Amino acid sequence: MKIEWEQRVAAQAFAPFDLVASCCQAAEGVTQPLAVHVILTDDEDIRTVNAQFRGIDRSTDVLSFPTVNYPSGKTARSCEKRLRAEYDPELGGCMIGDILISYEHAQAQAAEYGHSVRRELCYLFAHGLFHLMGYDHMEPEEQKEMRSMEEKALHMAGISREETTSPVSDEELLQLAQFALKNSYSPYSHYPVGAALLSLSGRVYLGCNIENASFGLTNCAERTALFKAVSEGEHEFTTIAIASAGSMPYPCGACRQALNEFAPNLRVLVIDGEGHVDKTTLPALLPHGFGPKDVLG
């Protein structure tokens, strides 16, 4: 998802909006490229916008202004034609609207709820995105569905509350791998690859292949995701999804060995540029694998 970013206030907390956006889009099941305009601002600015557009003379935490008019009961996943009508060639995506977030409100609510400002910013962004994709919370059932989608996306990004658990499906993991390949740096092979590695804790780590003019220093998408996860303290994994824009991207020997170090029974999902999917396991790809048990006993 393309994010047009506008920051009107100084902010100290870092929020991984790109990752949250990808997870929200994957949770919704939209494959078309999307774009959104996000403004991080203060209470006074949001109060002015509220008064101008909603007739409410007070500040709020987040405001969303969708560009897509969804039919009653429908969300973005079932409105491809309406999304396509908002395609902006300069952005390379379908513009779904604007989100304003009050940094002051995020700070206050983080303190009230006992979690980080980073977590609050991610939640408010996800909340705004799902509004732009057709969700609402005026009725109890609508609110329940929207909250479920928000927490699912945040869980996929590793930012959900501890008491919530939402398993990531194979389809969602494959979509995240496809999102990851868009960041591939592959000017030599012209073979972009993305990977999404699911940890036992439920967090998803994304990686892409990163090539180098000294070819031996090139890093595969699978190892990028793995090294990122291990560097953040994860050592147990259940599934990896790997996507390419070309042929089936089965992991190379080096990646199989690296994954075997931490997840000898890993499930492996691969998807090619035409959408064909294969599901296998690391033991099938690396029979009689050599790992820690063979060294440590």
SERO-4910 file (N, C-alpha, C, O; in steps of 0.05 Angstrom, whole numbers):
BEGIN
 pado doro    nc1    nc2    nc3   cac1   cac2   cac3    cc1    cc2    cc3    oc1    oc2    oc3
  Met    A     17    -24      0      0      0      0     18     25      0     37     27     16
  Lys    A     11     43    -18     26     68    -19     15     88      1     -9     93      2
  Ile    A     33     99     18     24    118     39     36    145     32     60    149     31
  Glu    A     18    164     27     26    192     24     27    204     52      6    207     65
  Trp    A     50    211     62     54    218     90     57    248     93     72    261     78
  Glu    A     42    259    113     44    287    119     45    290    150     27    282    164
  Gln    A     67    301    160     71    304    189     71    333    196     89    348    188
  Arg    A     51    341    212     48    369    220     58    375    248     58    398    257
  Val    A     65    354    263     75    357    290    100    340    294    104    321    279
  Ala    A    116    348    313    140    332    320    131    307    336    116    310    355
  Ala    A    140    284    328    132    259    341    157    243    348    175    240    332
  Gln    A    158    232    372    180    216    381    176    186    377    196    172    373
  Ala    A    152    178    378    146    149    376    146    140    346    133    153    330
  Phe    A    160    119    341    161    107    314    138     87    311    135     70    329
  Ala    A    123     88    290    102     69    284    106     57    257    109     72    237
  Pro    A    107     31    254    112     18    228     87     18    211     74     -3    207
  Phe    A     79     41    201     54     44    186     54     27    161     33     16    153
  Asp    A     77     24    148     78      8    123     70    -21    129     54    -33    114
  Leu    A     81    -32    150     75    -60    157     45    -62    165     32    -81    157
  Val    A     35    -44    181      7    -45    189    -11    -43    165    -31    -57    163
  Ala    A     -4    -25    146    -21    -23    122    -21    -49    106    -43    -57     97
  Ser    A      2    -62    103      3    -87     89    -14   -108    103    -28   -124     90
  Cys    A    -13   -109    129    -28   -129    144    -58   -123    143    -74   -142    142
  Cys    A    -66    -98    144    -94    -91    141   -105    -99    114   -127   -110    112
  Gln    A    -89    -94     93    -98   -101     66    -99   -132     63   -118   -142     51
  Ala    A    -80   -146     75    -80   -175     73   -104   -186     89   -116   -205     80
  Ala    A   -110   -175    112   -132   -184    128   -159   -180    113   -177   -197    115
  Glu    A   -161   -158     98   -185   -153     82   -186   -170     57   -208   -175     46
  Gly    A   -163   -179     47   -162   -196     24   -163   -180     -2   -173   -191    -22
  Val    A   -154   -155     -2   -153   -139    -27   -126   -142    -40   -105   -137    -27
  Thr    A   -125   -150    -65   -100   -154    -79    -92   -130    -96    -69   -128   -104
  Gln    A   -111   -113   -102   -105    -89   -118    -87    -70   -102    -89    -69    -78
  Pro    A    -69    -56   -116    -52    -36   -102    -69    -13    -91    -85     -2   -106
  Leu    A    -66     -7    -66    -81     15    -54    -63     38    -46    -38     35    -44
  Ala    A    -75     61    -42    -60     85    -33    -77    100    -13   -101     99    -14
  Val    A    -63    113      6    -77    128     27    -61    152     34    -36    152     33
  His    A    -75    174     42    -62    198     51    -64    200     81    -87    199     91
  Val    A    -42    201     95    -42    201    125    -30    227    135     -8    235    126
  Ile    A    -44    240    154    -34    265    166    -32    260    196    -51    253    209
  Leu    A     -8    263    207     -3    263    235     -3    292    245     14    308    237
  Thr    A    -22    298    263    -26    326    270    -32    329    299    -26    311    315
  Asp    A    -44    352    308    -49    356    336    -79    359    341    -95    359    322
  Asp    A    -87    362    366   -115    364    374   -129    388    361   -152    386    352
  Glu    A   -115    411    360   -128    435    350   -134    432    320   -155    441    311
  Asp    A   -116    420    305   -121    416    277   -145    397    272   -162    403    255
  Ile    A   -146    375    287   -168    357    284   -194    370    293   -215    365    282
  Arg    A   -193    386    314   -217    401    322   -227    418    300   -252    420    296
  Thr    A   -210    432    286   -218    449    264   -231    433    242   -252    441    231
  Val    A   -219    410    235   -230    393    214   -257    382    223   -276    381    207
  Asn    A   -259    374    248   -285    364    259   -307    384    256   -329    378    248
  Ala    A   -300    409    263   -320    431    262   -328    437    234   -352    442    228
  Gln    A   -309    436    215   -314    443    187   -331    421    173   -350    428    159
  Phe    A   -324    396    177   -336    375    161   -357    358    176   -374    345    164
  Arg    A   -357    360    203   -375    343    218   -393    358    237   -411    347    250
  Gly    A   -388    385    239   -404    401    257   -400    395    287   -417    399    303
  Ile    A   -376    384    293   -370    376    321   -346    393    330   -324    391    318
  Asp    A   -350    410    350   -329    429    358   -312    417    380   -312    427    403
  Arg    A   -298    395    374   -280    383    393   -260    366    378   -264    359    355
  Ser    A   -238    359    392   -218    342    379   -225    312    384   -238    306    403
  Thr    A   -216    295    366   -219    266    368   -192    254    361   -173    267    352
  Asp    A   -190    228    366   -164    215    362   -157    210    332   -134    213    324
  Val    A   -177    202    316   -172    196    288   -197    203    271   -219    199    280
  Leu    A   -192    213    247   -214    218    228   -207    204    202   -184    203    193
  Ser    A   -228    194    189   -224    181    163   -244    193    143   -267    197    149
  Phe    A   -233    198    119   -250    209     97   -246    191     73   -228    195     57
  Pro    A   -264    171     69   -262    152     46   -268    165     20   -286    183     18
  Thr    A   -255    156     -1   -262    165    -28   -280    145    -42   -292    152    -62
  Val    A   -282    121    -32   -299    100    -44   -326     99    -30   -327     99     -5
  Asn    A   -347     99    -45   -374     97    -35   -383     68    -36   -391     58    -57
  Tyr    A   -381     54    -14   -387     25    -13   -417     21    -10   -430     35      5
  Pro    A   -429      1    -24   -457     -6    -20   -461    -15      9   -442    -24     22
  Ser    A   -485    -13     19   -492    -21     46   -484    -50     51   -491    -68     36
  Gly    A   -469    -54     72   -460    -81     80   -436    -92     65   -428   -114     70
  Lys    A   -425    -76     46   -402    -85     31   -377    -71     40   -377    -49     50
  Thr    A   -354    -85     37   -328    -74     43   -310    -76     18   -318    -87     -2
  Ala    A   -286    -67     21   -268    -65     -2   -264    -92    -17   -261    -92    -41
  Arg    A   -264   -114     -2   -258   -140    -15   -278   -147    -37   -272   -162    -55
  Ser    A   -302   -136    -35   -323   -143    -55   -330   -120    -73   -351   -120    -86
  Cys    A   -312   -100    -74   -318    -76    -90   -294    -69   -108   -285    -46   -108
  Glu    A   -285    -88   -123   -261    -84   -139   -265    -62   -160   -247    -46   -165
  Lys    A   -289    -61   -173   -294    -41   -193   -293    -13   -181   -281      5   -194
  Arg    A   -304     -9   -158   -304     17   -145   -275     25   -137   -268     49   -138
  Leu    A   -260      6   -129   -232     12   -122   -216     20   -147   -201     39   -147
  Arg    A   -220      5   -169   -206     11   -194   -213     39   -204   -196     52   -217
  Ala    A   -237     48   -198   -245     75   -207   -229     97   -194   -228    119   -203
  Glu    A   -216     90   -171   -200    110   -156   -170    106   -162   -153    118   -147
  Tyr    A   -163     92   -183   -134     87   -188   -121    113   -197   -130    128   -214
  Asp    A    -98    119   -184    -82    142   -190    -55    133   -202    -39    122   -187
  Pro    A    -51    137   -228    -26    127   -240     -1    139   -228     20    127   -228
  Glu    A     -3    164   -218     21    176   -206     28    163   -180     52    161   -173
  Leu    A      8    154   -165     14    140   -140     18    110   -144     31     97   -128
  Gly    A      8     99   -166     10     71   -171     -9     55   -153     -3     32   -147
  Gly    A    -31     66   -146    -50     52   -129    -77     65   -129    -81     88   -139
  Cys    A    -97     51   -118   -125     61   -117   -127     78    -91   -126     67    -69
  Met    A   -131    104    -93   -133    121    -70   -159    116    -56   -181    121    -66
  Ile    A   -157    107    -30   -181    100    -15   -189    122      5   -210    120     17
  Gly    A   -172    142      8   -181    164     25   -159    176     42   -135    171     39
  Asp    A   -168    193     62   -150    207     80   -154    199    109   -177    193    117
  Ile    A   -132    198    124   -134    192    153   -118    214    167    -96    221    160
  Leu    A   -131    226    188   -118    245    205   -116    233    233   -136    223    244
  Ile    A    -93    234    245    -88    223    271    -77    244    289    -58    258    282
  Ser    A    -88    248    312    -78    267    332    -57    254    349    -62    235    363
  Tyr    A    -32    264    347    -10    253    363    -15    258    393     -8    242    409
  Glu    A    -27    281    399    -33    288    427    -53    267    439    -49    258    461
  His    A    -74    261    423    -93    242    432    -80    214    435    -86    200    455
  Ala    A    -63    207    417    -49    181    418    -33    179    443    -33    158    457
  Gln    A    -18    200    450     -2    200    475    -20    197    499    -14    181    517
  Ala    A    -42    212    501    -59    211    524    -73    184    527    -74    173    549
  Gln    A    -82    172    504    -95    146    506    -76    124    512    -84    104    525
  Ala    A    -52    126    502    -32    105    509    -27    105    539    -25     84    551
  Ala    A    -25    128    551    -21    130    580    -46    119    595    -43    105    615
  Glu    A    -69    125    584    -94    115    597    -97     85    596   -105     73    616
  Tyr    A    -90     73    573    -94     45    569    -70     28    578    -71      4    579
  Gly    A    -48     41    585    -24     27    595     -8     13    574      5     -8    580
  His    A     -8     23    549     10     12    529     26     35    516     23     58    523
  Ser    A     43     28    497     61     48    485     46     66    465     25     59    455
  Val    A     58     90    461     47    108    441     49     95    413     31     99    396
  Arg    A     70     79    409     74     65    383     50     47    378     39     46    356
  Arg    A     41     32    399     19     14    396     -7     29    390    -23     21    374
  Glu    A    -10     52    404    -34     68    400    -36     80    372    -57     80    360
  Leu    A    -13     89    362    -12    100    335    -19     79    315    -34     84    296
  Cys    A     -8     55    318    -14     33    300    -44     25    301    -56     20    280
  Tyr    A    -56     25    325    -84     19    327   -101     40    313   -119     34    298
  Leu    A    -95     66    318   -110     87    306   -108     86    275   -127     92    261
  Phe    A    -84     80    265    -80     78    236    -97     55    225   -110     58    205
  Ala    A    -95     32    238   -111      9    229   -141     15    230   -156      8    212
  His    A   -150     28    251   -178     36    254   -186     54    230   -207     50    218
  Gly    A   -169     74    224   -175     91    202   -176     77    175   -193     82    159
  Leu    A   -157     58    171   -156     43    146   -181     26    142   -192     25    120
  Phe    A   -190     13    163   -214     -4    160   -239     13    155   -257      4    142
  His    A   -239     38    166   -261     56    158   -260     62    128   -280     62    115
  Leu    A   -236     66    118   -232     72     89   -239     47     72   -244     50     48
  Met    A   -239     24     84   -245     -1     69   -274     -9     74   -282    -32     67
  Gly    A   -290      8     86   -319      3     87   -330     -6    114   -353    -13    115
  Tyr    A   -313     -8    135   -323    -17    161   -333      6    178   -325     29    174
  Asp    A   -350      0    197   -361     20    215   -366      7    242   -364    -17    245
  His    A   -374     23    262   -378     12    289   -402     26    302   -403     29    326
  Met    A   -422     34    286   -446     46    296   -464     26    310   -477     33    330
  Glu    A   -466      2    299   -482    -19    310   -465    -40    324   -442    -43    316
  Pro    A   -475    -54    344   -458    -73    359   -445    -94    342   -421   -101    345
  Glu    A   -460   -105    322   -448   -126    305   -427   -114    287   -406   -127    282
  Glu    A   -432    -90    277   -411    -77    260   -386    -71    277   -364    -76    267
  Gln    A   -390    -62    301   -367    -56    318   -351    -82    324   -326    -81    324
  Lys    A   -365   -104    329   -351   -129    335   -334   -138    311   -312   -147    314
  Glu    A   -346   -135    287   -331   -144    263   -307   -126    258   -286   -136    251
  Met    A   -311   -100    261   -289    -81    257   -266    -85    277   -243    -86    269
  Arg    A   -273    -89    302   -253    -94    323   -237   -119    317   -213   -121    321
  Ser    A   -252   -140    308   -239   -165    301   -218   -162    279   -196   -173    280
  Met    A   -225   -146    258   -207   -141    236   -183   -125    245   -161   -130    237
  Glu    A   -188   -105    262   -166    -88    272   -145   -105    287   -121   -103    282
  Glu    A   -155   -121    306   -138   -137    322   -124   -159    306   -101   -166    312
  Lys    A   -137   -169    286   -125   -189    269   -101   -177    254    -80   -189    253
  Ala    A   -105   -154    242    -84   -141    227    -61   -134    246    -37   -138    238
  Leu    A    -67   -123    269    -45   -115    288    -31   -140    298     -6   -139    303
  His    A    -45   -161    302    -32   -186    310    -13   -196    289      9   -205    295
  Met    A    -21   -195    264     -4   -203    242     22   -186    241     43   -196    234
  Ala    A     19   -161    249     42   -143    250     58   -146    276     79   -132    279
  Gly    A     49   -162    294     63   -166    319     58   -143    339     75   -137    356
  Ile    A     35   -129    336     30   -106    353      4   -109    369     -6    -89    380
  Ser    A     -7   -133    370    -33   -136    383    -29   -139    413     -7   -145    423
  Arg    A    -51   -136    428    -51   -139    457    -46   -169    463    -53   -186    447
  Glu    A    -34   -174    485    -26   -202    492    -51   -220    494    -49   -244    488
  Glu    A    -74   -209    503    -96   -227    508   -111   -234    482   -130   -250    483
  Thr    A   -104   -223    459   -118   -229    434   -101   -248    417    -77   -244    415
  Thr    A   -113   -267    406    -99   -286    388   -116   -289    363   -139   -297    364
  Ser    A   -104   -284    340   -118   -288    314    -99   -302    296    -79   -290    286
  Pro    A   -103   -328    290    -85   -343    273    -85   -331    245   -105   -321    234
  Val    A    -61   -331    233    -58   -321    206    -62   -344    187    -49   -365    189
  Ser    A    -79   -341    167    -84   -362    148    -62   -364    127    -46   -346    124
  Asp    A    -61   -387    113    -42   -390     92    -45   -369     70    -25   -358     60
  Glu    A    -70   -362     64    -75   -343     43    -65   -315     51    -53   -301     35
  Glu    A    -69   -308     76    -59   -282     86    -29   -281     86    -17   -261     80
  Leu    A    -17   -304     94     13   -305     94     24   -302     66     44   -289     62
  Leu    A     11   -315     47     20   -312     19     17   -283      9     34   -273     -6
  Gln    A     -5   -270     17     -9   -242      9     13   -225     20     23   -206      7
  Leu    A     21   -230     45     42   -214     58     69   -219     44     85   -200     41
  Ala    A     74   -243     35     98   -249     20     98   -233     -6    119   -223    -15
  Gln    A     75   -231    -19     73   -216    -44     77   -186    -39     89   -172    -55
  Phe    A     67   -176    -16     73   -148     -9    103   -144     -5    114   -124    -14
  Ala    A    116   -163      8    144   -161     15    162   -159    -10    182   -146    -11
  Leu    A    154   -174    -31    171   -174    -55    172   -147    -69    190   -142    -85
  Lys    A    153   -130    -63    153   -103    -75    178    -87    -67    185    -68    -80
  Asn    A    190    -94    -44    213    -80    -34    239    -93    -43    261    -85    -35
  Ser    A    237   -114    -60    261   -128    -69    281   -110    -83    273    -92    -98
  Tyr    A    306   -114    -77    328   -101    -91    342   -122   -108    359   -136    -98
  Ser    A    333   -125   -133    344   -146   -150    351   -136   -178    339   -145   -198
  Pro    A    369   -116   -180    375   -104   -206    392   -123   -224    394   -117   -248
  Tyr    A    403   -144   -213    420   -162   -229    405   -187   -239    407   -194   -262
  Ser    A    390   -200   -221    375   -223   -230    348   -216   -241    337   -232   -257
  His    A    337   -193   -234    310   -185   -242    290   -207   -234    271   -212   -248
  Tyr    A    295   -218   -210    278   -239   -200    271   -232   -171    282   -242   -152
  Pro    A    251   -214   -168    243   -205   -141    229   -228   -125    213   -242   -136
  Val    A    236   -230   -100    225   -250    -82    217   -237    -56    232   -220    -46
  Gly    A    195   -245    -44    187   -236    -18    180   -260      0    172   -281    -10
  Ala    A    184   -257     25    179   -278     44    164   -268     69    169   -245     77
  Ala    A    146   -284     80    132   -278    104    135   -302    123    125   -324    117
  Leu    A    149   -297    145    155   -319    164    138   -317    189    138   -296    203
  Leu    A    122   -337    195    104   -337    218    117   -350    242    125   -374    240
  Ser    A    120   -335    264    132   -346    288    111   -360    305     87   -357    301
  Leu    A    121   -376    323    103   -391    341     86   -371    358     64   -378    366
  Ser    A     97   -348    363     82   -327    379     60   -314    363     43   -301    374
  Gly    A     59   -319    337     39   -307    319     47   -283    304     32   -273    287
  Arg    A     71   -273    309     81   -250    294     91   -258    267    103   -279    264
  Val    A     87   -240    247     97   -245    220    120   -227    214    119   -203    219
  Tyr    A    142   -238    203    166   -223    196    169   -224    166    168   -245    154
  Leu    A    172   -200    153    174   -198    124    203   -195    116    219   -183    130
  Gly    A    209   -205     92    236   -202     81    235   -203     51    216   -214     39
  Cys    A    255   -191     38    257   -192      9    286   -198      2    304   -196     19
  Asn    A    291   -206    -23    318   -211    -31    333   -184    -36    321   -165    -47
  Ile    A    358   -183    -28    374   -159    -30    400   -167    -43    417   -180    -32
  Glu    A    403   -158    -68    427   -166    -84    449   -146    -80    446   -124    -69
  Asn    A    473   -154    -89    497   -138    -86    514   -141   -111    514   -162   -123
  Ala    A    528   -120   -118    546   -121   -141    567   -143   -138    576   -155   -157
  Ser    A    575   -148   -113    591   -171   -106    572   -194   -101    562   -197    -78
  Phe    A    566   -210   -121    544   -229   -120    542   -246    -95    521   -253    -86
  Gly    A    565   -253    -84    566   -270    -61    553   -258    -36    547   -272    -17
  Leu    A    550   -232    -36    538   -218    -13    508   -216    -15    495   -204      3
  Thr    A    497   -226    -36    467   -225    -40    454   -241    -17    463   -262     -9
  Asn    A    431   -231     -8    416   -245     13    388   -251      3    375   -234     -9
  Cys    A    380   -276      7    353   -285     -2    331   -274     16    336   -267     39
  Ala    A    307   -273      6    284   -263     21    279   -280     46    273   -269     67
  Glu    A    282   -306     44    277   -323     67    296   -318     90    288   -316    113
  Arg    A    322   -314     83    341   -308    105    338   -279    115    343   -274    139
  Thr    A    330   -261     98    324   -234    108    303   -234    129    306   -222    151
  Ala    A    281   -249    124    259   -251    144    268   -266    169    262   -258    191
  Leu    A    284   -288    165    293   -303    187    312   -287    205    309   -287    230
  Phe    A    331   -274    193    350   -258    209    337   -235    223    344   -229    246
  Lys    A    317   -223    210    302   -202    223    288   -213    248    288   -200    270
  Ala    A    275   -236    245    260   -248    268    279   -256    291    273   -250    314
  Val    A    301   -269    284    320   -278    305    332   -254    319    336   -254    343
  Ser    A    337   -232    304    349   -208    316    330   -195    336    338   -178    352
  Glu    A    304   -202    334    284   -190    352    275   -211    373    255   -207    387
  Gly    A    291   -233    376    286   -252    398    269   -276    391    264   -292    409
  Glu    A    260   -279    367    243   -302    359    261   -325    351    280   -322    336
  His    A    255   -349    361    271   -373    354    254   -397    345    265   -418    339
  Glu    A    228   -393    345    210   -416    338    191   -406    316    179   -385    318
  Phe    A    188   -422    295    172   -414    272    155   -438    262    163   -461    265
  Thr    A    132   -431    251    114   -453    242    112   -454    211    110   -476    200
  Thr    A    111   -431    198    106   -430    169    121   -407    156    124   -386    168
  Ile    A    130   -412    131    141   -390    115    127   -390     88    123   -411     76
  Ala    A    119   -366     79    108   -363     52    128   -348     35    140   -328     45
  Ile    A    132   -357     11    152   -345     -7    138   -339    -34    125   -356    -45
  Ala    A    141   -314    -43    128   -305    -68    149   -294    -87    168   -282    -80
  Ser    A    144   -299   -113    161   -287   -134    143   -275   -155    119   -280   -156
  Ala    A    155   -259   -172    141   -248   -195    144   -266   -220    133   -261   -241
  Gly    A    159   -288   -216    165   -306   -238    158   -335   -231    135   -341   -224
  Ser    A    177   -353   -234    173   -381   -229    170   -387   -199    174   -370   -183
  Met    A    164   -412   -193    160   -420   -165    186   -415   -149    207   -426   -157
  Pro    A    185   -400   -128    209   -392   -113    215   -411    -90    216   -403    -67
  Tyr    A    220   -436    -96    228   -454    -75    255   -445    -63    272   -435    -78
  Pro    A    258   -447    -37    283   -437    -24    308   -451    -34    308   -475    -39
  Cys    A    329   -436    -36    355   -448    -45    366   -464    -22    356   -464      0
  Gly    A    388   -479    -27    400   -496     -7    409   -481     18    405   -490     40
  Ala    A    421   -457     14    430   -442     37    406   -434     55    408   -435     79
  Cys    A    384   -426     43    361   -418     58    348   -442     73    340   -440     96
  Arg    A    348   -465     59    338   -489     72    354   -496     97    343   -503    118
  Gln    A    380   -493     95    398   -499    117    394   -478    140    393   -486    163
  Ala    A    392   -453    133    388   -432    153    361   -436    168    360   -433    192
  Leu    A    340   -442    153    314   -446    165    314   -471    183    301   -472    204
  Asn    A    329   -492    175    330   -517    190    343   -513    217    337   -528    236
  Glu    A    359   -492    220    372   -486    246    351   -481    268    354   -488    291
  Phe    A    329   -468    260    309   -459    279    282   -474    276    267   -476    296
  Ala    A    276   -484    253    249   -495    248    251   -520    230    243   -518    207
  Pro    A    262   -542    240    265   -566    223    240   -578    212    240   -593    192
  Asn    A    217   -571    224    191   -581    215    174   -560    202    149   -562    202
  Leu    A    187   -539    192    173   -515    181    155   -523    157    163   -539    140
  Arg    A    131   -511    156    114   -513    132    124   -491    113    131   -469    121
  Val    A    123   -498     87    133   -480     66    111   -476     45    102   -495     33
  Leu    A    104   -451     41     84   -444     20     98   -427     -1    113   -409      5
  Val    A     94   -433    -26    106   -418    -48     84   -410    -68     65   -425    -73
  Ile    A     87   -386    -79     68   -376    -99     84   -362   -121    102   -346   -115
  Asp    A     77   -368   -146     92   -355   -168     78   -331   -179     57   -322   -168
  Gly    A     89   -319   -200     78   -294   -211     50   -297   -222     36   -277   -226
  Glu    A     41   -321   -228     15   -325   -240     -6   -334   -219    -29   -340   -225
  Gly    A      3   -335   -194    -15   -342   -172    -17   -372   -166    -34   -380   -149
  His    A      0   -389   -178     -1   -417   -172     13   -422   -145     33   -410   -139
  Val    A      1   -439   -128     10   -443   -101     18   -472    -97      5   -490   -107
  Asp    A     40   -476    -83     48   -503    -75     53   -503    -45     64   -483    -35
  Lys    A     46   -524    -31     50   -526     -2     67   -551      3     60   -573     -6
  Thr    A     88   -548     18    105   -570     24    117   -566     52    107   -549     67
  Thr    A    138   -580     59    151   -577     85    181   -576     82    192   -585     61
  Leu    A    194   -566    102    223   -565    101    235   -593    101    255   -597     86
  Pro    A    225   -613    116    236   -640    114    235   -651     86    252   -667     78
  Ala    A    213   -644     71    211   -654     44    232   -641     26    241   -654      7
  Leu    A    238   -616     31    258   -601     15    286   -606     24    305   -603      8
  Leu    A    290   -614     49    316   -619     60    316   -645     76    318   -645    100
  Pro    A    314   -668     62    314   -693     76    341   -698     91    362   -691     81
  His    A    339   -710    114    363   -716    130    379   -691    136    404   -691    134
  Gly    A    365   -669    142    378   -644    147    396   -645    171    391   -659    191
  Phe    A    418   -630    170    438   -628    191    432   -604    207    431   -581    197
  Gly    A    427   -608    234    420   -585    250    432   -586    278    451   -602    283
  Pro    A    422   -569    296    433   -568    323    435   -594    337    453   -600    352
  Lys    A    414   -611    333    414   -637    347    437   -655    339    446   -672    355
  Asp    A    448   -651    315    471   -667    306    497   -657    318    517   -672    318
  Val    A    497   -632    328    521   -621    340    520   -622    370    540   -629    383
  Leu    A    496   -615    381    494   -612    410    485   -638    423    487   -641    447
  Gly    A    475   -657    407    466   -683    418    439   -682    430    429   -702    440
***
